[in-house]
């Protein structure tokens, strides 16, 4: 299985357009201590010919341009066969609307995420201008499903969704009660090999999820905030990490304490917020993470599993 990190930043990217925090200041100054990043998304393929995106970020046009494997090979063509959504957040779905130019795609998401897109978003009509433009497949929790393209042919990859602690997208909060289908971790596998796990938004990392990660070859986990009070302490907002359904990296019960227990999988933080000092590669926070054997995902990283 081939994996390409298209984007590794949280919503807004890095640097964020309206933020003057220290990491963003360094990025704008071209400091070698930081790497600019686009918004979080991963591409996976069994054969290098047909690719599936895990989330479709608002930066998808730039991400495709910077990834030759995703370039057209005919006058009208795309190697992108489909998109799998972990949740309905705007930074994971807006890229769908950049894929509207009359190209067939498959879309994999839980029933709750499908409903949020279709019932509350008139823009979805731009992806239904002709029969078969967008073929929807429902992700049922804990059920392995073959990833197929618009023609229905198997890709050689399977996908399994597992519920993780989270909440509905901010624009849909209050529209309906929370559901386990609001936010999922995605496990992609090329049978009979081991899976990669992608959980870019998670409010908790319990023992069951940690055990599921232990059987994987690679784990990508939510690295949004270093600390619970990162935004308030930096004068960047009032919400704490937990208020935004993100488990902070540091502190008792934080993801660093939990992930360091994993013995086997290669571990990465992704979906890193622009305010997170982890982005500064000579910082104590960066040293703490790398010292625990955990890596920081970056745009353009390629893996073969």
C-alpha positions in Angstrom: 0.0 0.0 0.0 1.2 3.5 -0.9 0.5 6.4 1.4 1.0 10.1 0.6 0.5 12.9 3.1 -1.2 15.7 1.2 -1.7 18.0 4.2 -0.8 17.8 7.9 -2.1 21.0 9.4 -5.4 21.6 11.2 -8.1 23.9 9.8 -6.7 27.1 8.5 -3.4 25.6 7.5 0.1 26.7 8.6 0.6 29.6 8.7 -3.0 30.5 9.2 -4.1 33.6 7.3 -5.3 35.6 10.3 -2.8 34.4 12.9 0.3 36.2 14.1 1.4 33.6 16.7 5.1 32.7 17.0 5.0 29.6 14.8 3.1 31.5 12.1 5.5 34.4 12.3 8.4 32.0 11.8 6.7 30.4 8.9 6.1 33.7 7.1 9.7 34.7 7.7 10.8 31.6 5.9 12.5 30.2 9.0 14.2 26.7 8.6 12.8 25.9 12.1 9.3 25.3 10.7 7.7 23.8 7.6 4.5 25.4 6.2 1.7 22.9 5.9 -1.7 22.6 4.1 -4.8 21.3 5.7 -5.0 17.6 6.7 -5.5 14.9 4.1 -4.0 11.6 3.1 -4.0 9.7 -0.2 -3.8 5.9 -0.3 -3.4 3.4 -3.2 -2.9 -0.3 -3.7 -1.3 0.0 -7.1 -0.2 3.6 -7.6 -2.8 4.0 -10.3 -6.1 4.6 -8.4 -6.0 6.7 -5.3 -8.5 7.4 -2.5 -8.3 10.5 -0.4 -8.9 10.3 3.4 -10.7 13.7 3.8 -10.9 16.4 1.1 -9.3 19.6 2.4 -10.0 23.1 1.1 -6.3 23.0 -0.1 -7.0 20.1 -2.4 -6.2 22.0 -5.6 -2.7 22.8 -4.4 -2.2 19.4 -2.9 -3.0 17.7 -6.3 -0.7 20.1 -8.1 2.2 19.1 -5.8 1.5 15.4 -6.2 2.5 14.0 -9.6 0.8 10.7 -8.8 -2.6 12.6 -8.7 -2.1 14.4 -12.1 -4.3 13.6 -15.1 -2.8 11.1 -17.6 -5.3 11.9 -20.4 -7.1 15.0 -21.6 -9.9 14.3 -19.2 -8.8 12.0 -16.4 -8.0 11.8 -12.7 -6.3 9.0 -10.7 -8.6 10.0 -7.8 -11.3 7.3 -7.6 -12.9 8.4 -4.3 -12.9 10.2 -1.0 -13.4 8.7 2.5 -14.6 11.2 5.2 -13.7 10.8 8.9 -16.3 13.4 9.8 -18.3 16.4 8.4 -16.0 19.2 9.4 -15.5 21.9 6.8 -11.8 21.4 6.7 -12.4 17.8 5.7 -15.2 18.3 3.2 -14.8 21.6 1.3 -12.3 20.0 -1.1 -15.2 18.0 -2.5 -16.5 21.1 -4.2 -13.2 21.5 -6.0 -13.8 18.0 -7.6 -17.0 19.0 -9.3 -15.8 19.2 -12.9 -17.9 16.3 -14.2 -15.7 13.5 -13.0 -17.2 10.4 -11.4 -16.2 9.8 -7.8 -17.2 7.5 -4.9 -17.8 8.9 -1.5 -17.5 6.8 1.7 -18.9 8.2 4.9 -21.1 7.2 7.8 -24.8 7.7 7.4 -24.7 10.7 9.8 -22.0 12.5 7.8 -23.9 11.8 4.5 -27.0 13.3 6.0 -25.2 16.4 7.2 -23.7 17.0 3.8 -26.9 16.3 1.8 -29.6 17.7 4.0 -27.8 20.8 5.1 -25.6 21.8 2.2 -27.1 23.0 -1.1 -23.7 23.0 -2.6 -23.9 19.2 -2.8 -26.0 19.7 -5.9 -22.9 20.6 -7.8 -21.7 17.0 -7.3 -25.0 15.6 -8.8 -25.2 17.2 -12.2 -25.3 13.9 -14.0 -26.2 10.3 -13.0 -23.2 8.6 -11.4 -21.2 11.7 -10.8 -21.0 10.9 -7.1 -21.7 7.4 -5.9 -22.3 7.2 -2.1 -21.2 4.3 0.0 -22.2 4.0 3.7 -19.5 3.3 6.2 -21.0 1.1 9.0 -19.1 1.1 12.2 -16.6 -1.8 12.7 -17.5 -3.4 9.4 -14.7 -3.8 6.8 -15.7 -2.6 3.3 -14.0 -2.8 0.0 -12.9 0.5 -1.4 -14.2 0.7 -5.0 -14.1 3.3 -7.7 -17.0 4.7 -9.7 -17.0 1.6 -11.9 -17.5 -0.6 -8.9 -14.2 -2.5 -9.5 -12.3 -3.3 -6.3 -9.2 -1.2 -5.6 -7.4 -3.8 -3.6 -7.9 -1.8 -0.4 -10.5 -2.1 2.4 -11.7 0.5 4.8 -13.0 0.1 8.4 -14.5 2.9 10.5 -14.3 2.9 14.2 -16.2 5.5 16.4 -13.9 7.8 18.3 -14.9 10.5 20.8 -15.7 13.8 19.0 -18.7 16.0 18.2 -20.7 17.1 15.1 -19.2 19.8 12.9 -19.5 23.3 14.4 -22.0 24.4 11.7 -24.3 21.5 12.6 -24.1 21.6 16.4 -27.6 21.6 17.8 -29.2 20.4 14.5 -29.4 16.8 15.8 -28.2 14.9 18.9 -24.6 13.7 18.9 -24.0 10.2 17.4 -21.1 7.7 17.4 -21.1 8.2 13.6 -20.2 11.9 13.9 -16.5 11.2 14.1 -14.5 8.0 13.1 -11.0 6.7 12.9 -10.3 5.1 9.5 -8.4 1.9 9.1 -7.2 1.2 5.6 -5.8 -2.2 4.7 -4.4 -4.0 1.6 -5.3 -7.6 2.5 -3.6 -9.6 3.9 -1.3 -6.9 5.1 -1.6 -4.7 8.2 -3.6 -1.5 8.3 -2.8 2.1 8.6 -4.9 4.0 11.1 -6.0 7.6 10.5 -7.6 9.4 13.4 -7.0 13.1 12.8 -9.7 14.3 15.2 -10.2 12.6 18.5 -11.3 13.8 21.9 -10.0 10.7 23.7 -7.7 7.7 23.2 -9.2 4.9 25.2 -7.8 1.4 25.7 -10.0 -0.1 23.0 -8.7 2.3 20.3 -5.1 1.9 21.6 -5.5 -1.9 21.2 -6.8 -1.4 17.6 -3.8 0.8 16.8 -1.4 -1.9 18.2 -2.2 -4.2 15.2 -1.5 -1.5 12.6 1.7 -0.8 10.6 1.3 3.0 10.9 -0.9 5.3 13.0 -1.7 8.9 12.3 -3.2 10.6 15.3 -4.7 14.0 16.2 -1.9 16.4 17.1 -4.0 19.6 17.0 -3.1 21.1 20.4 -0.1 20.7 22.6 -1.9 21.7 25.8 -5.4 22.1 26.9 -5.2 25.9 27.4 -3.1 26.5 24.2 -5.5 29.0 22.7 -6.5 30.9 25.9 -2.9 31.1 27.1 -1.7 32.5 23.8 -4.5 35.1 23.5 -5.8 33.3 20.5 -9.3 32.3 21.7 -11.3 31.2 24.7 -11.9 27.5 23.9 -9.8 24.8 25.4 -8.7 21.8 23.4 -11.4 19.6 25.0 -14.1 22.2 24.1 -13.2 21.6 20.5 -13.1 17.8 20.9 -9.4 17.4 20.6 -7.2 15.4 23.1 -4.2 17.6 23.9 -0.8 16.0 23.4 0.8 17.0 26.8 -0.3 16.4 30.3 -1.7 13.5 32.4 -3.9 11.4 30.1 -2.7 13.3 27.0 -2.0 11.5 23.8 1.8 11.5 24.2 1.4 9.6 27.4 -0.9 7.1 25.7 0.9 6.7 22.3 4.3 6.1 23.8 2.9 2.8 25.1 2.4 1.5 21.5 5.2 -0.9 20.6 5.3 -1.7 17.0 3.4 0.7 14.8 5.2 3.7 13.3 3.4 6.7 14.9 2.8 10.2 13.5 1.0 13.3 14.7 -1.0 15.1 12.1 -3.7 17.8 11.9 -1.4 20.1 13.9 -2.8 23.5 14.7 -0.8 26.6 13.7 -0.5 27.6 17.4 1.1 24.3 18.4 4.8 24.7 19.5 5.4 21.2 18.2 5.7 22.7 14.8 9.0 24.5 15.8 11.5 21.7 15.1 14.1 22.8 17.8 11.5 23.3 20.5 11.3 21.3 23.8 7.9 20.1 22.6 9.3 18.7 19.4 12.1 17.0 21.3 9.7 15.5 23.7 7.7 13.9 20.9 10.6 12.7 18.8 12.3 11.4 22.0 9.2 9.2 22.5 9.7 7.7 19.1 6.8 9.6 17.5 7.1 11.5 14.3 5.5 14.7 13.0 3.7 14.2 9.6 4.6 16.7 6.9 3.2 17.5 3.5 4.7 15.3 0.8 5.8 12.4 3.1 5.5 9.1 1.2 5.3 5.7 2.8 5.0 2.1 1.5 3.3 -0.4 3.8 
